[in-house]
Amino acid sequence: MEKKIAAIVQKFTEAAQTASDSASIERLRVAFLGKKGEIAELMKDLKSVPAEQKKEFGQKINQLKKDVEGRLNDLTEAVAQKELEVLIHSAECYDVTMPSMVETGSYHPITLVQRELEDIFAAMGFTIEDYDEIVDDYHCFEALNIPKHHPARDMQDTYYLDNGQLLKTHTSAAQNAIMRKYGAPLRAIFPGRCFRNEAIDACHENTFFQMEGIMIDKDISISNLIYFMKTMLSEVFQRDVQVRLRPGFFPFVEPGFELDISCQVCGGTGCPSCKNSGWLELCPCGMIHPNVLTAGGIDPEEYTGFAFGLGLTRLAMMKYGVKDIRTFNSGNLKALSQFESL
Ligand code: PHE
């Protein structure tokens, strides 16, 4: 027994000298400590040792096992260190001390404004809804009290698909679906991308963003509408912004208004962004027409509500002093990466 132990120690010591990578160490581990390894065989031999020597040899075998384990662990560590060094000095290595070259992107200014508005309205109890960009004629027009051949459609020419669907011209296209989904009472905002067949200039784009809001409940009036608009604007601009309310016509509201804000680019003196008027149409709004409520499955005798269609793109222009609307879709990172990140 004694001899056998010594032989194994010798065999292991020799084998360990040539184990130079993790695979060969693993082979050693199996050969000596595995189920059918050298030490397991020794344990079997222990059965035939006379009873009075069992204890002594048992202890010796255990010690041997510990030594082999310890040695194998040391070897594993040394080899891992060596392998790491090889990796570090090879061509593909990474120098962890190099300054970081990672470029982080920035949020699009419209995203920034949209998120800010979402927070403001969420705090006032509005839910935030998502809606399609491709819609049908019913949702974009008819459900909004704009029948076929109504002159109001002229203002909202858009892009039609072969199957008769169209790219939505305004976020109002979601009103009907949201009324049907939740019923009354209801407070919701729904931001979205809109499309129109426009002649493009510094303040008109064929692709732009709006944020619609509707609030429907018992006894909602124009004063509620004005309150929410004022709160929202003072939060966004963090100062008093001059606004004016003009009558405006939209078939889906009655009465309807245009809410203008003084041009924040020129301070109201007139510039290309505001077509030299000093004012910018920012938020058409009004009391939801009874026909629209009915189409949405809500009884206009019981409920009233207001709706607004905030020009998100316009608001971003005002907030950040962007003079040309075309900047937003330009993909020009020099211009678009300047805005504070969230
Ligand atoms: N959807 C209208 C537009 O884009 C704006 C609007 C929304 C007007 C809600 C009144 C109420 O022109």
Residues whose N, C-alpha, C, O or C-beta is under 5 A from the ligand:
A	BS01	LIG	T169 H170 S172 F250 V253 P284 C285 G286 A307 F308 G309
